[in-house]
Amino acid sequence: MSLVAAVGCDSSVADGEAVYNIKCITCHGANGTGEAETSVPGAQDLATVVPSYATDAELEALIDSGTTDDGDGVSMLGVTMTDEEKANLIAYLRASFP
């Protein structure tokens, strides 16, 4: 059972989980640690990264720019997402990695 189903979250979180499973899971893994067999070396642990960004706008900038403050980061997948997909992804990240 997915986290979304387990906690009964709204549709934006469920839609965000779908985006995560398509765009993010390969590097960050199902649990967000970045330690999955398929993970890219150096993938960030989302339990550490997500809470460090105080606002959704900051998280969106991270997704769009592809970098974290320490220079590591995602591969600019945000430029391939709609605003709605990014908003849903952020809702999922906030719900999953508080």
C-alpha positions in Angstrom: 0.0 0.0 0.0 1.3 3.4 -0.9 1.9 6.2 1.7 -0.9 8.1 0.0 -3.4 5.3 0.5 -2.3 4.6 4.0 -2.8 8.2 5.2 -5.8 9.0 3.1 -4.3 12.2 1.5 -6.1 14.4 -1.0 -5.8 13.9 -4.8 -3.0 16.5 -5.3 -0.7 14.3 -3.0 -1.8 11.2 -4.9 -1.1 12.9 -8.2 2.2 14.0 -6.8 3.1 10.4 -5.9 2.4 9.5 -9.5 4.8 12.2 -10.7 7.4 11.1 -8.2 7.1 7.5 -9.4 7.7 8.6 -13.0 10.3 11.4 -12.6 12.1 10.9 -9.2 12.0 7.3 -8.1 14.9 6.2 -10.3 17.4 8.3 -8.4 15.8 8.8 -5.0 14.2 5.3 -4.6 10.8 4.4 -3.3 11.6 5.6 0.2 13.4 8.8 -0.9 16.8 7.9 0.6 18.7 7.9 -2.6 20.0 4.5 -1.7 18.0 2.2 -4.0 19.8 -0.2 -6.3 18.8 2.0 -9.3 19.8 5.3 -7.5 22.3 7.6 -9.1 25.4 8.0 -6.9 25.1 11.1 -4.7 21.2 11.2 -4.9 20.0 13.3 -2.0 18.0 11.8 0.9 14.7 13.6 0.6 14.0 13.3 4.4 16.9 15.7 4.8 16.5 17.9 1.7 12.7 18.6 1.7 12.4 20.0 5.3 15.4 22.3 4.7 13.4 24.2 2.1 11.0 26.5 4.0 8.7 27.4 1.2 7.1 25.6 -1.7 8.6 28.3 -4.0 12.1 27.2 -2.8 11.3 23.6 -3.5 10.0 24.5 -6.9 13.2 26.5 -7.6 15.2 23.4 -6.6 13.2 21.2 -9.0 13.5 23.7 -11.8 17.2 24.5 -11.3 18.4 21.0 -10.7 20.7 22.0 -7.8 20.8 22.1 -4.1 22.7 24.7 -2.1 25.7 22.3 -1.9 25.9 22.0 -5.7 24.4 18.5 -5.9 21.0 18.1 -7.4 18.4 16.8 -9.7 18.7 16.8 -13.5 16.4 19.8 -14.0 13.4 17.6 -14.4 11.2 20.6 -13.4 11.6 22.1 -16.9 9.8 19.0 -18.3 6.8 19.3 -15.8 3.7 21.4 -15.9 3.0 23.8 -13.0 0.3 21.5 -11.8 2.7 18.5 -11.8 5.3 20.5 -9.8 2.6 21.6 -7.3 1.4 18.0 -6.9 5.0 16.7 -6.5 5.7 19.3 -3.9 2.5 18.3 -2.0 3.6 14.7 -2.1 7.1 15.6 -0.9 5.8 17.7 1.9 3.4 14.9 3.0 6.0 12.1 2.7 9.2 13.9 4.0 8.0 16.4 6.6 
